[in-house]
Structures are given as structure tokens and as C-alpha cells.
Amino acid sequence: MEGIVPLPAGGCLRCAQIFPTTEATLDGGVCARCRREPPAYDRLLAYGSYAGPLRRAVQLLKYRGVESLGDRLGRLSAGTYRQHGVEADCIVAAPLHWNRRRERGFNQAELLARPLAAETGLPLVRALVRVRPTVPQAGLTRKQRTTNLRGAFRARSRVGVRDKRIVVVDDVATTGATFEACARALKRAGAAEVTGLAIARAHAEIRG
């Protein structure tokens, strides 16, 4: 897509955060935060920075309902999947609460996950359910985002995830709280490995 460029090199190998040069604290490719508080997901990948044309495309998909962008952006995510040599057994879209999905009419994460599944040949499974509504994450601090999503997801009992390597797909990673909550639920159900895959990574990280 015109004007959209992949993430620059030099980010954390665990959470994909890109740091200004003055804040670079990578040790073995992993940032200080991930060394101090290892996330539940095994790694987080993203295609590009949540800025410019990519930010506009994500917002058109998510808030204006331009669903055709899901296919185009999802295929970019498939390139990121291949580039990083991910090995997985299935793909899971980060779920919306049923009430939010009814209001919006679609789940943008599913629209991104479908072309990824088609490109990789992996099954797209509904292994997670959002068991309670949450307030929108935009504008919340890191701590507030984590609290907001605590216990919001659970694995569906009828979908087997034990010993599976799972890719969780969502549109944007800001603090990684959604991927963290999804990974915790999947690993409680026995998942062997969880990789988060976002189309965009926000780098002006929210503090708190």
C-alpha cells in the first residue's frame, strides 16, 4: 500500500518496541522492561509503525468500516509472519465483546486474520471469548490498560489449544496489554507458545 513502510530494525525482540537512541537499553535484543517483567506472549511482531498512512488505514478499517482494507492489511501481516520465520499451528483473532461487535458490525481483528490464514494455510480458530465488556483502551495509561483487560478473555473449552503454537492477531499494539491478556488465557488453557501479530506498533508508549 502506498506510503506504508515496515518497521525499522533495532526494536525489542520480545515486544517490538522501538526506542529513541537515548533510551536504547537492549540487552541481547530484549528491552529492560521485558527482562524485568517478561510478558505472557513469547514475542510480539508488527508490520509497521502506527503513524502516517498506516494509522489512517487502520482507523478507516476500525472506525469507518472500510472492510476491504482488512484484506490488504492482513496480507501485509502475512509478509511479517514469513519474514520472522514464525512456526504456528493456528491463528486466533483477538475477540471483541459481543456487545461491541454488535455495535460495530464486525471484528477488525478477524478481518486481518482471514487473509493471514489464507496466505499461510493455517486454520483460523475461535479459541478465545471476551467474557466481559471493557472501556476503550485509547487514552489509558499502561497500568490502566492492564487493569482494564485483566480477566477479560478466556479460552473456549471446546476448542483445543493444549500444546499448540498460536498466533494472536489484532490491529494495533500500544502497550501490548491485549496480547498479554490473550496470551495469559491461552496459556492457562495449555497453549505451548503465543506470538502476537499486529499490523501496527505504536511507539510513543503510554507511561503509567
C-alpha positions as CSV (number, residue, x, y, z in Angstrom):
1,M,0.0,0.0,0.0
2,E,1.3,3.4,-1.0
3,G,3.3,5.2,1.7
4,I,3.3,2.4,4.2
5,V,6.7,1.2,5.2
6,P,7.8,-1.7,7.5
7,L,9.1,-1.2,11.0
8,P,12.8,-0.1,11.2
9,A,15.3,-2.6,12.6
10,G,16.5,-2.3,16.2
11,G,13.4,-2.9,18.2
12,C,13.0,-5.3,21.2
13,L,12.9,-8.9,20.0
14,R,10.2,-9.6,22.6
15,C,7.7,-6.7,22.4
16,A,8.7,-5.0,19.2
17,Q,9.0,-1.6,20.9
18,I,11.3,0.9,19.1
19,F,13.2,3.2,21.4
20,P,14.8,6.5,20.7
21,T,18.6,6.2,20.7
22,T,18.9,7.9,24.1
23,E,16.6,5.3,25.6
24,A,18.1,2.2,23.9
25,T,18.5,-0.3,26.7
26,L,18.5,-3.5,24.7
27,D,20.4,-6.5,26.1
28,G,20.7,-9.4,23.8
29,G,18.0,-7.7,21.7
30,V,15.5,-7.6,24.6
31,C,14.5,-4.3,26.3
32,A,14.8,-3.7,30.1
33,R,11.0,-3.8,30.6
34,C,10.7,-7.3,29.1
35,R,13.7,-8.5,31.1
36,R,12.2,-7.1,34.3
37,E,8.6,-8.2,33.6
38,P,8.6,-10.9,30.9
39,P,5.2,-10.7,29.0
40,A,3.0,-13.7,28.8
41,Y,3.3,-13.8,25.0
42,D,6.5,-15.2,23.6
43,R,7.0,-12.4,21.1
44,L,5.2,-9.6,19.5
45,L,5.5,-8.7,15.9
46,A,4.2,-5.8,13.8
47,Y,4.3,-4.8,10.2
48,G,4.8,-1.0,10.6
49,S,4.6,2.0,12.9
50,Y,1.2,3.3,13.9
51,A,1.7,6.6,12.1
52,G,1.0,8.3,8.7
53,P,-0.8,6.2,6.0
54,L,-0.8,3.1,8.1
55,R,-2.5,4.8,11.0
56,R,-5.1,6.3,8.6
57,A,-5.7,2.9,7.0
58,V,-6.3,1.2,10.4
59,Q,-8.6,3.9,11.5
60,L,-10.6,3.7,8.3
61,L,-11.0,0.0,8.9
62,K,-11.8,0.2,12.5
63,Y,-13.9,3.3,12.8
64,R,-15.3,3.9,9.3
65,G,-16.0,0.3,8.4
66,V,-13.9,0.2,5.2
67,E,-13.7,-3.6,5.5
68,S,-11.8,-4.1,2.2
69,L,-8.8,-2.7,4.0
70,G,-8.8,-5.8,6.2
71,D,-7.7,-8.0,3.3
72,R,-5.0,-5.6,2.2
73,L,-3.6,-5.0,5.6
74,G,-3.9,-8.7,6.5
75,R,-1.7,-9.6,3.6
76,L,1.0,-7.2,4.8
77,S,0.9,-9.1,8.1
78,A,1.4,-12.4,6.3
79,G,4.6,-10.9,4.9
80,T,5.7,-10.1,8.5
81,Y,4.8,-13.7,9.6
82,R,7.0,-15.1,6.8
83,Q,9.9,-12.6,7.4
84,H,10.3,-13.6,11.0
85,G,10.0,-17.4,10.3
86,V,7.1,-17.9,12.6
87,E,6.0,-21.6,13.1
88,A,2.5,-22.0,14.3
89,D,-0.4,-24.4,14.4
90,C,-3.3,-22.0,14.2
91,I,-4.4,-18.3,14.1
92,V,-6.7,-16.6,16.6
93,A,-8.2,-13.2,16.2
94,A,-8.4,-11.1,19.4
95,P,-12.1,-11.1,20.2
96,L,-14.5,-8.3,20.8
97,H,-17.2,-8.4,23.4
98,W,-20.5,-9.4,21.8
99,N,-22.0,-6.0,22.6
100,R,-19.1,-4.1,20.9
101,R,-19.2,-6.4,17.9
102,R,-22.9,-5.9,17.5
103,E,-22.4,-2.1,17.6
104,R,-19.5,-2.1,15.1
105,G,-20.9,-4.9,12.9
106,F,-17.6,-6.7,12.6
107,N,-14.3,-7.5,14.4
108,Q,-11.4,-5.8,12.7
109,A,-9.0,-8.4,14.1
110,E,-10.9,-11.1,12.3
111,L,-10.8,-9.1,9.0
112,L,-7.0,-9.0,9.4
113,A,-6.7,-12.6,10.4
114,R,-8.6,-14.1,7.5
115,P,-6.1,-13.2,4.8
116,L,-3.3,-14.2,7.1
117,A,-4.8,-17.6,7.4
118,A,-5.4,-17.9,3.6
119,E,-1.8,-16.9,2.9
120,T,-0.2,-19.2,5.5
121,G,-2.6,-22.2,5.1
122,L,-3.2,-22.2,8.9
123,P,-6.7,-22.7,10.4
124,L,-8.4,-19.6,11.9
125,V,-10.0,-20.8,15.1
126,R,-12.2,-19.0,17.6
127,A,-10.3,-20.2,20.6
128,L,-10.9,-17.1,22.7
129,V,-14.0,-15.3,24.0
130,R,-14.3,-11.9,25.6
131,V,-16.2,-12.6,28.8
132,R,-16.8,-9.0,29.9
133,P,-17.0,-5.6,28.3
134,T,-14.1,-3.2,28.8
135,V,-13.8,0.6,28.3
136,P,-11.9,1.7,25.1
137,Q,-8.1,1.5,25.6
138,A,-7.3,4.8,23.9
139,G,-6.1,7.4,26.3
140,L,-5.5,4.9,29.2
141,T,-2.1,4.5,30.8
142,R,-0.2,1.3,30.7
143,K,-1.4,0.3,34.2
144,Q,-5.0,1.2,33.4
145,R,-4.9,-0.8,30.2
146,T,-3.6,-3.8,32.0
147,T,-6.2,-3.5,34.7
148,N,-9.0,-2.9,32.1
149,L,-8.2,-6.2,30.4
150,R,-7.5,-8.4,33.4
151,G,-9.7,-11.4,33.2
152,A,-11.4,-10.1,30.1
153,F,-10.6,-13.2,28.0
154,R,-10.9,-16.9,28.4
155,A,-10.3,-19.9,26.2
156,R,-13.3,-21.7,24.7
157,S,-13.4,-25.1,26.4
158,R,-14.5,-26.9,23.2
159,V,-11.5,-25.6,21.2
160,G,-8.3,-27.5,21.9
161,V,-5.3,-25.3,22.3
162,R,-3.2,-27.5,24.5
163,D,0.4,-27.8,23.2
164,K,-0.5,-25.6,20.3
165,R,1.7,-22.8,18.9
166,I,-0.8,-19.9,18.4
167,V,-0.6,-16.6,16.6
168,V,-3.0,-13.9,18.0
169,V,-3.9,-11.2,15.6
170,D,-5.0,-7.6,16.4
171,D,-4.9,-4.3,14.6
172,V,-2.6,-2.1,16.9
173,A,-0.2,-2.9,19.7
174,T,0.4,0.1,22.0
175,T,1.4,-1.3,25.4
176,G,0.8,-4.9,24.4
177,A,-2.0,-5.3,27.1
178,T,-4.5,-7.0,24.7
179,F,-1.9,-9.5,23.5
180,E,-0.8,-10.1,27.2
181,A,-4.3,-10.8,28.3
182,C,-5.0,-13.1,25.3
183,A,-1.7,-15.0,25.9
184,R,-2.5,-15.5,29.6
185,A,-5.9,-17.0,28.8
186,L,-4.4,-19.3,26.1
187,K,-1.5,-20.4,28.2
188,R,-3.8,-21.2,31.1
189,A,-5.6,-23.5,28.7
190,G,-2.3,-25.2,27.9
191,A,-1.0,-23.4,24.8
192,A,2.7,-24.1,24.2
193,E,3.6,-20.7,22.6
194,V,1.8,-17.5,21.8
195,T,3.0,-15.0,19.2
196,G,1.2,-11.6,18.9
197,L,0.9,-10.2,15.4
198,A,-0.3,-6.6,14.9
199,I,-0.5,-4.7,11.7
200,A,0.8,-1.6,13.5
201,R,3.0,-0.8,16.6
202,A,2.6,2.4,18.5
203,H,5.9,3.7,19.7
204,A,5.1,6.8,21.7
205,E,4.5,4.4,24.6
206,I,1.9,5.4,27.2
207,R,3.5,5.7,30.6
208,G,1.9,4.8,33.9
